[in-house]
């Protein structure tokens, strides 16, 4: 039997272990650590522990979901009319479907309780204030195609796809800069100067 509760300060090592237990997915940083989660999630000023819901079994975390909101138009406050489920993960090997469905329902309940009238899944601009560099790379793309747990829970809950974001990848070790006459001319005429502002 699972029990759902809000985030506690003692959770990050267990949450990192759940994250590391995920099968390899392109776009999900591995291996993750508690300090990386602290940096990318828990240290944000607008992090609400009530929106980070942890599933436990015998007092051990076995899954989690993170619900949140985006900024208001002026960027000074949160706009709680639009909510999103940023991430949903369950311990690899556990019953994914029923636990994932319960976590997503808890996420939706939290967002509706805070006034959300529109619910999204995945972080995408402007609902992308968490997980930068941890999930999806340098620009959070929504729900990754490889994230079968969140994608499956959303499908079963009746979410529909609004758009797709293409993620391109380049092996930097094999990149050869293009050589052209125009680039050579720019290189010859460009000067880099350092100007230190004394003020």
Helices and strands as residue ranges (DSSP letters): E 3-6, H 12-20, H 34-37, I 38-42, G 49-51, E 52-57, E 60-71, E 78-90, H 96-113, E 118-121, H 148-156, G 172-174, H 181-189
